[in-house]
Amino acid sequence: MLIVHAGGKKPPTLWGKTPPGGVLPHINRVIKNHMVRTYKRKTQRGAYGDAILKAALLALEEQPLKTVSRLYHVPTRTLRRHLDNRVATRGALALGPMKTALPAATESILRDHITYMEKCLYGLTTIDVRRLAYDIAEKLGVQHNFSVDTKLAGRDWLRGFFKRHKDLAIRRPQGTNIGRAVGFNRPKVRQFFDLYRSQLEMSTYTSARIWNMDETGITNVQKPGKIVATKEVRQVGRVTSGERGANITVICGMNPVGTYLPPKFIFPRKRMVESLMTGAPCQSVGYCSSSGWTDSDLFP
């Protein structure tokens, strides 16, 4: 708690003594020294990296120790420690007191699990990743400073995890209906294109006669929350309920020539009201159905 002294001549004291320069500069100095979020390296020790160290160890099989040290800029003491197996892992650097809570191999497995769940359309949120990291640390019995009360890894660990795995990011997925997720698979796609090829071989179709029609639903289902996903994937999906809320179907069509059909709106109601088409694109048409989806009466 910070108590601001409103009156009097003497400034407030801290632990019975007034720091040089006043209280506020001292508090700022304490915060700066004890709340470091991004560590800045102060030396160039071990700047050559693991790859150079491994190459230097291989070169020792044919060249003397001092020659290899001079060529690869690796200290002779470091090479001697790795030659004598006086290190935890030969050919790997372990500098400084700060280490990751989970081993590098375990983090790689966690990263693969995140991408696998993303491809299954059940992406993990940041809370899921932090909870999973805590469970893994407890299962492996490694020392960690995660919260025992919340059973979650900290936000600092999550930031560091993203820095170590730059192909991951927090993104908002696009809601994907579970029926579409189950039906879109390799055999179904191959069956469609086999049928499409057979139709093209049976008759000669011009580009103006080949149309691509698709329908989309406009619903008031809530948007999915952000999940952790890979950066390379252009579209991220997540399964959502397709039965909640009112649904309005919009049908559009176009051909390779560039001709478009006016949009067709289908509203979930019994009778059509002209006010529903207010502000719609030019030449749009509106219809009604009990479910709001396309049926044989509207699209025979």
Buried (B, 14 or more C-beta within 10 A) or exposed (E): EEEEEEEEEEEEEBEEEBBEEEBEEBEEEEEEEEEEEEEEEEEEEBEBEEEBBBBBBEBBEEBEEEEBBEEBEBEEEBBEEBEEEEBEEBBEBEEEEEEBBBEEEBBEEBBEBBBEBBEEBBBBBBEBBBBBBBBBBEEEEBEBEBEEEEEBBBEEBBEBBBEEBEEBBBBEBEBBBEEEBEEEEEEEEEEEEEEEEEEEEEEEEEEEEEEEEEBEBEBEBEEBEBBBBBEEBEEBBBBBEBEEEEBBBBBBBEBEEEEEBEBBBBBBBEEBEEEBBEEBEEEEBBBBBEEBBBEEEBBE
